[in-house]
Amino acid sequence: MSAEASSVRLITPYKMGRFDLSHRVVLAPLTRQRSYHNVPQPHAILYYSQRTSKGGLLISEATGVSDTAQGYPDTPGVWTKEQVEAWKPIVDAVHAKGGIFFCQIWHVGRVSNSGFQPNGQAPISSTDKPLTPQLRANGVDVAEFSPPRCLRTDEIPEIVNHFRLAARNAMEAGFDGVEIHGAHGYLIDQFMKDQVNDRTDQYGGSLENRCRFALEIIKVVSDEIGPDRVGIRLSPFADYMESGDSNPKALGLYMAEALNKYGILYCHMVEPRMKTVAEKCDCPHSLVPMRNAFGGTFIVAGGYDREDGNKAVAENRADLVAFGRLFLANPDLPRRFELDAPLNKYNRNTFYISDPVVGYTDYPFLETAA
Ligand SMILES: Cc1cc2nc3c(=O)[nH]c(=O)nc-3n(C[C@H](O)[C@H](O)[C@H](O)COP(=O)(O)O)c2cc1C
């Protein structure tokens, strides 16, 4: 490593369990809605391989665990044989360049409508409280949500099992591990947050009860593929999709401590400053207490740039830093950070379009940048 690079803390090696990372710049999970009919497509081979560096960690876009897990058009799944087969060449391409690839597995819960559900049924959730219609992240379309159906207690083990099967399938597809999506107001978060969860059974009420669903998923997934291949993403401070909590710090700390019992590989937390999924604001809260409470690798995300990311690593507030929008627009982001090179600007208008090239694989590399 050059003298210049060694002063760039993001570009220093890190051992994450069995994985030898050559730097700390992680590809954050990014939904791109180009997996037609929930099947990963060949254009994703180029997209992910462009963002791969030797010893770099990539987290896939959110990937559905079952046929009730979807709430957006053309997001990938990992519950059918066809989907597993379609992931294989994508994962292979990342491995061919020496990358480490985790599959983010999710269930959207009530962030859906009956059009995405089998037989037009109601989306499932921890509650039957509906979401109000919301402007989509593209700032144009309004998402309409169908009133959810609150899961009965006896139905919960089946949903937990879907996460187990999805993790097994992700391993079958060749992924190095899975990241359980417990953030951003989706199903797991709908159980954890007290402004959503109004249950009276053992999955509602106390902090311990609200976190039970998440921890049951962690347990079965860890038993299935090994805790050293499991991470979780959490956003205790966020209130996207009307999923706020009255005491996010207590929730974050409870989860960070509880995760230690399962010995999972990493905890990936979204910074409290993220006001929406992609907009940052000034905020007095910090993830440091959770960082200190959790014994494994701690990944932070949300509004980071090169300077800020270097600082977080230098001050030991994080082991790794995940970058979303910057990595989306700069396939060679780790190299640009190493060289302190200028960055391409992201184009929000093409985040979620279905084009297999535009805004997806056509962001230039440093050498070819104008
Ligand atoms: C286009 C887009 C898609 C996203 N999709 C996901 C996703 O599938 N799963 C997830 O956990 N977060 C998702 N996020 C949030 C990002 O992972 C990240 O936390 C967020 O962009 C803030 O980080 P940044 O400031 O580096 O962009 C998405 C964000 C964007 C902009």
The ligand as an SDF file (V2000), in Angstrom:
LIG
                    3D

 31 33  0  0  0  0  0  0  0  0999 V2000
  -31.4770    3.9340   -4.6490 C   0  0  0  0  0  0  0  0  0  0  0  0
  -31.4540    3.4930   -3.2140 C   0  0  0  0  0  0  0  0  0  0  0  0
  -31.8730    2.2080   -2.8870 C   0  0  0  0  0  0  0  0  0  0  0  0
  -31.7750    1.7550   -1.5750 C   0  0  0  0  0  0  0  0  0  0  0  0
  -32.1310    0.4580   -1.2870 N   0  0  0  0  0  0  0  0  0  0  0  0
  -31.9190   -0.0490   -0.0570 C   0  0  0  0  0  0  0  0  0  0  0  0
  -32.1170   -1.4300    0.2140 C   0  0  0  0  0  0  0  0  0  0  0  0
  -32.4710   -2.2320   -0.6700 O   0  0  0  0  0  0  0  0  0  0  0  0
  -31.8860   -1.8690    1.4760 N   0  0  0  0  0  0  0  0  0  0  0  0
  -31.4710   -1.0220    2.4730 C   0  0  0  0  0  0  0  0  0  0  0  0
  -31.2610   -1.4810    3.6000 O   0  0  0  0  0  0  0  0  0  0  0  0
  -31.2480    0.2830    2.2330 N   0  0  0  0  0  0  0  0  0  0  0  0
  -31.4420    0.7810    0.9970 C   0  0  0  0  0  0  0  0  0  0  0  0
  -31.1480    2.1030    0.7470 N   0  0  0  0  0  0  0  0  0  0  0  0
  -30.4680    2.9000    1.7730 C   0  0  0  0  0  0  0  0  0  0  0  0
  -28.9510    2.8440    1.5390 C   0  0  0  0  0  0  0  0  0  0  0  0
  -28.4300    1.5500    1.7660 O   0  0  0  0  0  0  0  0  0  0  0  0
  -28.2030    3.8460    2.4520 C   0  0  0  0  0  0  0  0  0  0  0  0
  -28.4240    3.5130    3.7950 O   0  0  0  0  0  0  0  0  0  0  0  0
  -28.6560    5.2720    2.1830 C   0  0  0  0  0  0  0  0  0  0  0  0
  -28.5660    5.5780    0.7950 O   0  0  0  0  0  0  0  0  0  0  0  0
  -27.7960    6.2850    2.9510 C   0  0  0  0  0  0  0  0  0  0  0  0
  -26.4300    6.1210    2.6280 O   0  0  0  0  0  0  0  0  0  0  0  0
  -25.6780    7.1190    1.6070 P   0  0  0  0  0  0  0  0  0  0  0  0
  -25.7720    8.4750    2.2140 O   0  0  0  0  0  0  0  0  0  0  0  0
  -24.2880    6.5860    1.5410 O   0  0  0  0  0  0  0  0  0  0  0  0
  -26.4020    7.0400    0.2970 O   0  0  0  0  0  0  0  0  0  0  0  0
  -31.2940    2.6050   -0.5590 C   0  0  0  0  0  0  0  0  0  0  0  0
  -30.9030    3.9120   -0.8860 C   0  0  0  0  0  0  0  0  0  0  0  0
  -30.9790    4.3570   -2.1820 C   0  0  0  0  0  0  0  0  0  0  0  0
  -30.5010    5.7500   -2.5170 C   0  0  0  0  0  0  0  0  0  0  0  0
  1  2  1  0
  2  3  1  0
  2 30  2  0
  3  4  2  0
  4  5  1  0
  4 28  1  0
  5  6  2  0
  6  7  1  0
  6 13  1  0
  7  8  2  0
  7  9  1  0
  9 10  1  0
 10 11  2  0
 10 12  1  0
 12 13  2  0
 13 14  1  0
 14 15  1  0
 14 28  1  0
 15 16  1  0
 16 17  1  0
 16 18  1  0
 18 19  1  0
 18 20  1  0
 20 21  1  0
 20 22  1  0
 22 23  1  0
 23 24  1  0
 24 25  2  0
 24 26  1  0
 24 27  1  0
 28 29  2  0
 29 30  1  0
 30 31  1  0
M  END
$$$$
